[in-house]
Amino acid sequence: MQRLFNILWTQNGRVIPFYFEVRDYQQWLLEFSDAYYRTFMSQFLSFKTRTVLDYENCPWSFAELRHKASAINNNNALKSMDEFQNYFDKEQVDQAMNLAFSAPGVFAGKENVFFLVMIDEIQYMTKYIYYDKAHQVPAPNLPGAYHGLVESKVAPMLVSGSYIGWMVQMMREMFVGGRLKQTKISSKLTAPEGMEAVYRYAEFNQIEVTDESAFMINKLTKSDPFYIVSLLRSDWIDKDFSTVDGVIKTLDYEIKNREGELFGTWSEYISSTIKAVNDRYAKQILLFLSREREKECTREEISKHLEGQLSDSELEEKLHTLETGDLITQGSSNFRYRGIEDDILDFIFRSLYEEEIHQKRPNIAAELTASVTAFLKKENQSLKGALNELKGRMLELVVYRELNQYRKRAKPIENFRQRFRPISNAAKMEEMLRACSESRFDMIWMNYYLAVPQTTALEIDVLAEGEDADSCWALAFELKNRDDKNPPNMTEAQLFVTKIKRVKQWLAQKGTTIKFVCPVYLSAKGFEPSIEAWLHEQGVLTADRESWEGKEIGLKLDK
């Protein structure tokens, strides 16, 4: 949701994003409405004034909101704030709540725009909001206040929650008639996206990783961004991400460390559910379904595993509670269940309960090592082979990482002039080639949305920018990773030339002399001759994967 917010905010189109996270602490409904309203108004005026929100997206005060609205003469916002503050000052709770909740739809009509309303952790609204200031009268049906708002065509709602079972139960009770459509979205990234996440989180946390260790972090976490960042932020004094063995030992520690973020988050989920069915049988069910998580098990099979110690009604009640707590999932019928398809969750289950239930302690490090060995054997290739195959599908990341390493070393790009395919008008590009090969770059971005006032945002695959006291410069990449039967076409080539014009407009906003803008079109398997010739005429350098990496000149990413 936060990524979607950033994309919509940057695109600066007619869809204005509004993101709100419900917190898990006791709140008076009037205070909740105030936080909700100010958050909406802050994000609306942030979008309209192109002002970046405060740290942690904290909403602005009413004084600051009025200042922003007055600066752009937005009377709709000023009038709405007067109305809300009147309700707030008089402690008219229902009126304040209704005004806050309906604000996106109302402003969509008045401003002739669209809003996307994104509410995260919506299930907390059923537990932590109170009608009274003393927190004595709960408001468990509060999400129902959105019942008539969720189907809005001008301000549709997208809601999510960490406790899926809890949220689904809430949806069934408060949003009848399919007003909220349930869509399952995997928390995991694709393998290339996971690799990107590993490298980016490692860079942000100033952790050195090799390509081999990064690949294994991604593999063992199944490209789950929460697991990736929890592992890299480990507080273990002996953590090591320089080798595959070091990754395994660090993950083993985090799975068993009761103070760690990874263990702590899952144990919170587990304990909150186990308390509701606090007995040995619930733990046995968890271990059984987790071990058999690749298949569905019938209630009869589960009962047999428990040696018939529970009646059908008792077993059904426990299974329902575990499902609502997101520790098991419903199968293809009400009679079937399965475990969560999550290796790390299984390890945490077992580290908690296996010794108690089965009188043996799991050797997690050995199992992780066996998993790595089994993967490589199944793929019938070495780790290096698997890594090279994946890197071939990640051209943006390969280029981004290489440029970033030169940035860190404060050096120009090594052997820059030798990385391109033959240029038909090399003399025309000589000055740009020379300048770029001698210049350092201070900022590197990947998949950068370039926003220039009064224009639609365009995405640059990799963008590098540098500047000094007198001038600025940029290096922009378009990257296509296709087979030789599907090279870039003329429409794509023309779009990249348009992007370069936009880069020049973007640099011109700095108010200094533009030293150069160097465009590079890198197509893994080359170009159609006529398309490549046209690109050269437009001053665009062309490269393929072989010419860019080269046998001798390519910077090895594991150095």
C-alpha positions as CSV (number, residue, x, y, z in Angstrom):
1,M,0.0,0.0,0.0
2,Q,2.8,2.4,0.8
3,R,4.5,1.6,-2.5
4,L,1.2,2.3,-4.3
5,F,0.8,5.6,-2.4
6,N,4.3,6.7,-3.5
7,I,3.6,5.7,-7.1
8,L,0.3,7.6,-7.3
9,W,1.7,10.6,-5.5
10,T,4.7,10.8,-7.8
11,Q,2.6,10.4,-11.0
12,N,0.7,13.5,-10.0
13,G,-2.4,12.6,-11.9
14,R,-6.1,12.7,-11.1
15,V,-6.0,9.9,-8.6
16,I,-4.9,11.1,-5.2
17,P,-3.8,8.5,-2.7
18,F,-4.9,8.4,0.9
19,Y,-3.2,5.9,3.3
20,F,-4.2,5.4,6.9
21,E,-2.9,2.8,9.4
22,V,-5.2,1.9,12.3
23,R,-3.0,1.5,15.4
24,D,-3.4,-1.2,18.0
25,Y,-3.9,0.8,21.2
26,Q,-7.0,2.1,22.9
27,Q,-8.4,5.3,21.4
28,W,-11.5,7.5,21.9
29,L,-13.5,7.7,18.7
30,L,-13.3,11.5,18.6
31,E,-9.5,11.3,18.8
32,F,-9.4,8.6,16.2
33,S,-11.6,10.7,13.9
34,D,-9.3,13.7,14.4
35,A,-6.2,11.6,13.4
36,Y,-8.1,10.1,10.4
37,Y,-9.3,13.6,9.2
38,R,-5.9,15.3,9.6
39,T,-4.1,12.5,7.9
40,F,-6.5,12.7,5.0
41,M,-6.2,16.5,4.8
42,S,-2.4,16.3,5.1
43,Q,-2.0,13.9,2.3
44,F,-4.5,15.8,0.1
45,L,-2.7,19.1,0.6
46,S,0.7,17.3,0.3
47,F,-0.4,16.1,-3.2
48,K,-1.9,19.5,-4.2
49,T,1.2,21.5,-3.1
50,R,3.8,18.9,-4.0
51,T,5.1,19.1,-0.5
52,V,6.7,15.9,0.9
53,L,5.0,14.7,4.1
54,D,6.8,14.8,7.5
55,Y,8.9,12.0,8.8
56,E,6.8,8.8,9.3
57,N,4.0,10.6,7.4
58,C,2.8,12.3,10.6
59,P,-0.2,14.5,9.9
60,W,0.2,18.2,10.0
61,S,-1.5,20.3,12.7
62,F,-4.6,22.4,11.8
63,A,-2.4,25.5,11.8
64,E,-0.1,24.0,9.2
65,L,-3.0,22.6,7.2
66,R,-4.7,26.0,7.1
67,H,-1.4,27.6,5.9
68,K,-1.1,25.0,3.1
69,A,-4.7,25.4,2.0
70,S,-4.5,29.2,2.1
71,A,-1.3,29.1,0.0
72,I,-3.3,27.5,-2.9
73,N,-6.6,29.3,-2.1
74,N,-8.4,26.1,-1.5
75,N,-11.7,27.2,0.1
76,N,-13.1,23.7,0.1
77,A,-10.4,22.6,2.5
78,L,-10.6,25.7,4.7
79,K,-14.4,25.4,5.0
80,S,-14.2,21.6,5.7
81,M,-11.6,22.2,8.5
82,D,-13.8,24.9,10.1
83,E,-16.7,22.4,10.1
84,F,-14.6,19.5,11.6
85,Q,-13.1,21.7,14.3
86,N,-16.5,22.9,15.3
87,Y,-17.6,19.3,15.8
88,F,-14.4,18.4,17.6
89,D,-14.5,21.4,20.0
90,K,-18.1,20.5,21.0
91,E,-17.2,16.8,21.3
92,Q,-19.9,15.9,18.8
93,V,-18.4,12.4,18.2
94,D,-20.8,11.1,15.5
95,Q,-20.7,14.2,13.4
96,A,-16.9,14.4,13.5
97,M,-16.6,10.7,12.6
98,N,-19.1,11.0,9.7
99,L,-17.4,14.0,8.3
100,A,-13.9,12.4,8.6
101,F,-14.9,9.1,7.0
102,S,-16.8,10.7,4.1
103,A,-14.2,13.4,3.4
104,P,-12.5,11.5,0.4
105,G,-15.8,11.1,-1.4
106,V,-16.9,14.6,-0.7
107,F,-13.6,16.2,-1.9
108,A,-13.5,14.0,-5.0
109,G,-16.8,15.6,-6.1
110,K,-15.8,19.2,-5.2
111,E,-12.3,19.0,-6.6
112,N,-13.2,16.9,-9.7
113,V,-10.5,14.3,-8.9
114,F,-10.4,10.7,-7.7
115,F,-9.2,9.3,-4.4
116,L,-7.9,5.8,-3.6
117,V,-8.6,5.2,0.1
118,M,-6.2,2.7,1.6
119,I,-6.8,1.5,5.2
120,D,-4.2,-0.8,6.7
121,E,-4.9,-3.0,9.7
122,I,-8.6,-2.3,9.5
123,Q,-9.4,-5.2,11.8
124,Y,-8.0,-3.2,14.8
125,M,-11.1,-0.9,14.5
126,T,-13.2,-3.7,16.0
127,K,-11.1,-3.9,19.1
128,Y,-9.3,-0.7,20.0
129,I,-11.8,2.2,19.4
130,Y,-14.2,3.4,22.1
131,Y,-17.2,5.7,22.0
132,D,-16.3,7.4,25.3
133,K,-13.3,9.2,26.5
134,A,-12.8,6.8,29.5
135,H,-12.5,3.8,27.1
136,Q,-15.4,2.0,28.8
137,V,-17.8,1.6,25.8
138,P,-16.2,-0.3,22.9
139,A,-17.2,0.3,19.3
140,P,-16.7,-3.3,17.8
141,N,-18.9,-2.5,14.8
142,L,-17.1,0.7,13.8
143,P,-15.9,-0.6,10.3
144,G,-19.6,-0.9,9.4
145,A,-19.6,2.9,9.2
146,Y,-17.8,2.4,5.8
147,H,-20.6,0.1,4.6
148,G,-22.0,2.7,2.2
149,L,-18.6,4.2,1.3
150,V,-16.7,1.2,0.1
151,E,-18.5,1.0,-3.3
152,S,-17.7,4.7,-4.2
153,K,-16.7,5.1,-7.8
154,V,-14.8,8.3,-7.0
155,A,-13.1,7.2,-3.8
156,P,-13.0,3.4,-3.7
157,M,-11.5,1.6,-0.7
158,L,-8.6,-0.8,-0.5
159,V,-8.2,-2.4,2.9
160,S,-5.7,-4.8,4.3
161,G,-4.7,-6.5,7.6
162,S,-2.1,-8.7,9.1
163,Y,-4.6,-10.9,10.8
164,I,-6.3,-12.2,7.7
165,G,-8.8,-14.5,9.5
166,W,-9.8,-11.8,11.8
167,M,-10.3,-9.3,8.9
168,V,-12.2,-11.8,6.8
169,Q,-14.6,-12.5,9.7
170,M,-15.1,-8.7,10.1
171,M,-15.8,-8.4,6.4
172,R,-18.5,-11.1,6.5
173,E,-20.2,-9.5,9.5
174,M,-20.1,-5.8,8.5
175,F,-19.9,-5.7,4.7
176,V,-22.7,-7.8,3.4
177,G,-23.5,-8.2,-0.3
178,G,-19.9,-8.4,-1.4
179,R,-19.3,-4.7,-0.8
180,L,-15.7,-5.6,0.0
181,K,-14.2,-8.1,-2.4
182,Q,-11.7,-10.4,-0.8
183,T,-8.5,-10.7,-2.9
184,K,-5.6,-12.7,-1.7
185,I,-2.2,-11.1,-2.4
186,S,1.0,-12.9,-1.7
187,S,3.3,-11.3,0.8
188,K,6.2,-12.7,-1.2
189,L,8.0,-11.0,-4.1
190,T,9.1,-12.7,-7.3
191,A,12.7,-14.1,-7.2
192,P,14.2,-11.1,-9.1
193,E,12.2,-8.7,-6.9
194,G,13.5,-10.5,-3.8
195,M,17.1,-10.2,-5.0
196,E,16.5,-6.5,-5.5
197,A,15.1,-6.3,-2.0
198,V,18.1,-8.1,-0.5
199,Y,20.6,-5.8,-2.2
200,R,18.7,-2.6,-1.4
201,Y,18.1,-3.5,2.3
202,A,21.7,-4.5,2.6
203,E,22.9,-1.2,1.1
204,F,20.5,0.8,3.3
205,N,21.8,-1.0,6.4
206,Q,25.4,-0.8,5.2
207,I,25.9,-4.5,5.1
208,E,28.2,-6.1,2.6
209,V,26.8,-9.2,0.9
210,T,28.2,-11.3,-1.9
211,D,26.1,-12.4,-4.8
212,E,26.1,-15.9,-3.4
213,S,25.0,-15.0,0.1
214,A,22.4,-12.6,-1.3
215,F,21.0,-15.4,-3.5
216,M,20.8,-17.7,-0.5
217,I,19.1,-15.1,1.7
218,N,16.5,-14.7,-1.0
219,K,16.1,-18.4,-1.4
220,L,15.8,-19.3,2.3
221,T,13.3,-16.4,3.0
222,K,11.3,-17.3,-0.2
223,S,11.6,-13.7,-1.3
224,D,9.6,-12.5,1.6
225,P,10.5,-8.8,2.3
226,F,9.7,-9.0,6.0
227,Y,11.9,-12.0,6.5
228,I,14.7,-10.4,4.4
229,V,14.8,-7.2,6.4
230,S,14.4,-9.0,9.7
231,L,17.4,-11.2,8.9
232,L,19.6,-8.3,7.7
233,R,18.7,-6.3,10.8
234,S,19.7,-9.1,13.2
235,D,21.3,-7.9,16.4
236,W,23.3,-11.1,16.8
237,I,26.9,-10.2,17.6
238,D,28.2,-13.0,15.3
239,K,25.9,-12.4,12.3
240,D,27.6,-13.0,9.0
241,F,26.3,-12.4,5.5
242,S,29.6,-12.9,3.6
243,T,29.1,-16.6,3.1
244,V,26.2,-19.0,2.6
245,D,27.2,-20.8,5.9
246,G,27.1,-17.4,7.7
247,V,23.6,-16.8,6.3
248,I,22.3,-20.1,7.6
249,K,23.8,-19.6,11.1
250,T,22.3,-16.1,11.3
251,L,18.9,-17.3,10.2
252,D,19.1,-20.2,12.7
253,Y,19.8,-17.7,15.5
254,E,16.9,-15.4,14.5
255,I,14.4,-18.3,14.3
256,K,15.3,-19.3,17.9
257,N,16.1,-15.9,19.4
258,R,13.2,-14.8,21.6
259,E,14.4,-11.2,21.5
260,G,14.6,-11.1,17.7
261,E,12.1,-9.3,15.4
262,L,11.4,-12.4,13.3
263,F,10.7,-14.7,16.3
264,G,8.9,-11.9,18.2
265,T,6.4,-11.1,15.4
266,W,5.4,-14.7,14.7
267,S,5.3,-15.7,18.4
268,E,2.9,-12.8,19.0
269,Y,0.5,-14.2,16.3
270,I,0.9,-17.7,17.8
271,S,0.4,-16.8,21.4
272,S,-2.6,-14.6,20.8
273,T,-4.4,-17.6,19.2
274,I,-3.1,-20.4,21.4
275,K,-4.4,-18.5,24.4
276,A,-7.9,-19.0,23.0
277,V,-7.4,-22.7,22.9
278,N,-4.8,-23.1,25.5
279,D,-4.1,-26.8,25.5
280,R,-1.8,-29.5,24.2
281,Y,-4.2,-30.5,21.3
282,A,-4.0,-27.1,19.6
283,K,-0.2,-27.4,19.6
284,Q,-0.4,-30.9,18.2
285,I,-2.7,-29.7,15.4
286,L,-0.3,-26.9,14.5
287,L,2.7,-29.2,14.3
288,F,0.8,-31.8,12.3
289,L,-0.6,-29.5,9.7
290,S,2.6,-27.5,9.5
291,R,4.5,-30.7,8.8
292,E,2.0,-31.8,6.2
293,R,1.5,-28.3,4.8
294,E,1.9,-29.3,1.2
295,K,-1.4,-31.2,1.3
296,E,-4.9,-30.8,2.7
297,C,-5.9,-32.9,5.7
298,T,-9.5,-33.9,6.5
299,R,-10.9,-33.4,10.0
300,E,-11.0,-37.2,10.3
301,E,-7.2,-37.4,9.6
302,I,-6.6,-34.7,12.2
303,S,-8.8,-36.5,14.7
304,K,-6.9,-39.7,14.0
305,H,-3.6,-38.0,14.7
306,L,-5.0,-36.8,18.0
307,E,-6.0,-40.4,18.7
308,G,-9.7,-39.4,19.0
309,Q,-9.2,-37.4,22.2
310,L,-11.5,-34.6,21.0
311,S,-15.2,-34.8,20.0
312,D,-16.1,-33.5,16.6
313,S,-17.6,-30.3,18.0
314,E,-14.5,-29.6,20.1
315,L,-12.1,-30.3,17.2
316,E,-14.1,-28.1,14.9
317,E,-14.1,-25.3,17.4
318,K,-10.3,-25.5,17.8
319,L,-9.8,-25.6,14.0
320,H,-12.0,-22.6,13.5
321,T,-10.1,-20.6,16.2
322,L,-6.7,-21.6,14.7
323,E,-7.9,-20.6,11.2
324,T,-9.3,-17.2,12.5
325,G,-5.8,-16.6,14.0
326,D,-4.2,-17.2,10.6
327,L,-2.2,-20.2,11.9
328,I,-3.9,-22.7,9.6
329,T,-6.0,-22.3,6.4
330,Q,-9.3,-23.7,5.2
331,G,-9.0,-26.3,2.5
332,S,-11.2,-26.9,-0.5
333,S,-14.2,-27.6,1.8
334,N,-15.2,-27.0,5.4
335,F,-14.0,-30.5,6.2
336,R,-10.4,-29.9,5.0
337,Y,-7.5,-27.9,6.5
338,R,-3.9,-27.2,5.7
339,G,-0.9,-25.6,7.3
340,I,0.5,-22.2,6.3
341,E,3.0,-22.7,3.4
342,D,5.8,-21.0,5.2
343,D,9.1,-22.7,6.1
344,I,10.2,-20.2,8.7
345,L,6.8,-20.3,10.5
346,D,7.2,-24.1,10.6
347,F,10.6,-23.7,12.2
348,I,9.2,-21.3,14.8
349,F,6.3,-23.7,15.6
350,R,8.7,-26.5,16.1
351,S,11.2,-24.5,18.1
352,L,8.4,-23.6,20.5
353,Y,6.5,-26.9,20.8
354,E,8.3,-29.9,19.3
355,E,10.3,-30.7,22.4
356,E,7.1,-30.4,24.6
357,I,5.0,-32.5,22.3
358,H,7.4,-35.0,20.7
359,Q,10.3,-34.9,23.2
360,K,12.9,-33.8,20.6
361,R,14.5,-30.5,19.7
362,P,14.7,-29.6,16.0
363,N,18.2,-29.0,14.5
364,I,17.2,-26.0,12.4
365,A,20.7,-25.2,11.1
366,A,21.1,-28.7,9.8
367,E,17.7,-28.6,8.1
368,L,18.5,-25.2,6.5
369,T,21.7,-26.7,5.1
370,A,19.9,-29.7,3.8
371,S,17.4,-27.5,2.1
372,V,20.1,-25.6,0.3
373,T,21.7,-28.9,-0.8
374,A,18.4,-30.3,-2.0
375,F,17.6,-27.2,-4.0
376,L,20.9,-27.3,-5.9
377,K,20.6,-31.0,-6.5
378,K,17.0,-30.6,-7.8
379,E,18.0,-27.8,-10.1
380,N,21.0,-29.9,-11.2
381,Q,23.3,-26.9,-11.2
382,S,25.8,-25.1,-9.0
383,L,25.0,-22.1,-7.0
384,K,27.0,-20.0,-9.5
385,G,24.9,-21.4,-12.3
386,A,21.6,-20.6,-10.6
387,L,22.8,-17.1,-9.7
388,N,23.9,-16.3,-13.3
389,E,20.5,-17.5,-14.6
390,L,18.7,-15.1,-12.2
391,K,21.0,-12.2,-12.9
392,G,20.2,-12.6,-16.6
393,R,16.6,-11.6,-15.8
394,M,17.6,-8.6,-13.7
395,L,19.4,-6.2,-16.0
396,E,18.3,-3.1,-14.1
397,L,19.7,-4.4,-10.8
398,V,23.0,-5.5,-12.4
399,V,23.5,-2.1,-13.9
400,Y,22.2,-0.3,-10.8
401,R,24.6,-2.2,-8.4
402,E,27.6,-1.7,-10.6
403,L,27.0,2.1,-10.9
404,N,26.4,2.2,-7.1
405,Q,29.8,0.6,-6.4
406,Y,31.5,3.3,-8.5
407,R,29.5,5.9,-6.6
408,K,30.7,4.5,-3.3
409,R,34.3,4.6,-4.5
410,A,33.9,8.1,-5.8
411,K,35.2,7.1,-9.3
412,P,34.0,7.4,-12.9
413,I,32.6,4.2,-14.5
414,E,35.5,2.0,-15.5
415,N,36.1,1.4,-19.2
416,F,32.9,3.3,-20.0
417,R,33.8,4.0,-23.7
418,Q,34.5,0.4,-24.5
419,R,31.1,-0.9,-23.4
420,F,29.0,-0.1,-26.4
421,R,28.1,-1.6,-29.8
422,P,29.7,0.0,-32.9
423,I,28.4,3.6,-33.4
424,S,27.7,4.8,-36.9
425,N,28.3,8.5,-36.0
426,A,30.9,8.1,-33.3
427,A,32.4,11.5,-33.9
428,K,29.1,13.2,-33.1
429,M,29.0,11.5,-29.7
430,E,32.7,11.8,-28.9
431,E,32.3,14.8,-26.6
432,M,29.5,13.2,-24.6
433,L,31.4,9.9,-24.4
434,R,34.5,11.6,-23.1
435,A,32.6,13.7,-20.5
436,C,30.7,10.8,-19.2
437,S,33.7,8.5,-19.0
438,E,35.4,11.1,-16.8
439,S,32.5,12.1,-14.5
440,R,31.5,10.8,-11.1
441,F,27.8,10.3,-10.2
442,D,26.5,11.2,-6.7
443,M,23.0,9.7,-6.9
444,I,21.8,6.4,-8.5
445,W,18.2,5.4,-8.8
446,M,16.4,2.4,-10.2
447,N,12.9,2.5,-11.7
448,Y,12.8,6.2,-11.0
449,Y,9.6,8.1,-11.7
450,L,10.6,11.4,-13.2
451,A,8.1,14.1,-12.5
452,V,8.2,17.5,-14.2
453,P,5.5,20.1,-13.6
454,Q,2.6,20.0,-16.1
455,T,3.7,16.6,-17.5
456,T,2.9,12.9,-16.9
457,A,5.5,11.1,-14.9
458,L,7.8,8.8,-16.9
459,E,9.8,5.9,-15.5
460,I,13.6,5.7,-16.1
461,D,15.0,2.2,-15.6
462,V,18.3,3.4,-14.1
463,L,19.2,7.1,-13.6
464,A,22.5,8.4,-12.4
465,E,23.0,12.1,-11.6
466,G,26.0,14.2,-10.6
467,E,26.7,17.9,-10.0
468,D,29.2,20.4,-8.9
469,A,29.1,24.1,-8.1
470,D,28.7,25.1,-11.7
471,S,26.9,22.3,-13.6
472,C,25.0,19.1,-13.4
473,W,24.9,15.9,-15.6
474,A,23.0,12.6,-15.9
475,L,23.3,9.1,-17.3
476,A,20.0,7.4,-18.2
477,F,19.4,3.8,-19.1
478,E,16.6,2.0,-20.9
479,L,17.0,-1.8,-20.4
480,K,15.2,-4.6,-22.3
481,N,15.9,-8.2,-21.4
482,R,14.3,-10.2,-24.3
483,D,15.3,-12.9,-26.7
484,D,16.8,-12.1,-30.1
485,K,13.3,-12.6,-31.8
486,N,11.8,-9.7,-29.9
487,P,14.2,-6.7,-29.9
488,P,13.0,-3.1,-29.1
489,N,10.7,-1.6,-31.7
490,M,10.4,1.9,-33.0
491,T,7.7,2.9,-30.6
492,E,9.8,1.9,-27.6
493,A,12.9,3.7,-29.1
494,Q,10.9,6.9,-29.6
495,L,9.5,6.7,-26.1
496,F,13.1,6.5,-24.7
497,V,14.1,9.6,-26.7
498,T,11.0,11.4,-25.2
499,K,12.2,10.3,-21.7
500,I,15.6,11.9,-22.4
501,K,14.0,15.2,-23.3
502,R,12.2,15.0,-19.9
503,V,15.5,14.3,-18.1
504,K,16.9,17.5,-19.6
505,Q,13.8,19.4,-18.4
506,W,14.2,17.9,-14.9
507,L,17.9,18.9,-14.8
508,A,17.1,22.4,-16.0
509,Q,15.0,23.0,-12.8
510,K,18.3,23.0,-10.9
511,G,19.2,26.3,-12.4
512,T,22.7,25.4,-13.3
513,T,24.4,24.5,-16.6
514,I,23.7,21.0,-18.0
515,K,27.1,19.5,-18.8
516,F,25.6,16.5,-20.6
517,V,22.8,13.9,-20.6
518,C,24.1,10.6,-21.7
519,P,21.4,8.1,-22.9
520,V,22.1,4.4,-23.1
521,Y,19.7,1.8,-24.6
522,L,20.8,-1.6,-23.4
523,S,19.0,-4.5,-25.1
524,A,20.3,-7.9,-23.9
525,K,20.2,-9.5,-27.3
526,G,20.8,-6.5,-29.6
527,F,18.7,-4.5,-32.0
528,E,17.2,-4.4,-35.4
529,P,19.7,-2.5,-37.6
530,S,17.3,0.2,-38.6
531,I,16.2,0.8,-35.0
532,E,19.8,1.0,-33.8
533,A,20.8,3.4,-36.6
534,W,17.8,5.7,-35.7
535,L,18.9,5.6,-32.0
536,H,22.4,6.6,-33.0
537,E,21.0,9.5,-35.0
538,Q,19.2,10.7,-31.9
539,G,22.4,10.6,-29.9
540,V,21.6,7.4,-28.0
541,L,24.4,4.9,-27.2
542,T,23.4,1.2,-27.6
543,A,24.7,-1.8,-25.8
544,D,23.9,-5.5,-25.4
545,R,24.6,-7.6,-22.3
546,E,27.9,-8.9,-23.8
547,S,29.3,-5.5,-24.8
548,W,28.3,-3.9,-21.5
549,E,29.7,-6.6,-19.2
550,G,32.6,-7.6,-21.4
551,K,34.9,-10.5,-20.7
552,E,37.7,-8.4,-19.3
553,I,36.2,-5.1,-18.3
554,G,33.1,-6.0,-16.4
555,L,33.2,-5.2,-12.7
556,K,32.5,-8.3,-10.7
557,L,29.7,-7.6,-8.3
558,D,31.0,-9.9,-5.6
559,K,34.0,-7.8,-5.1
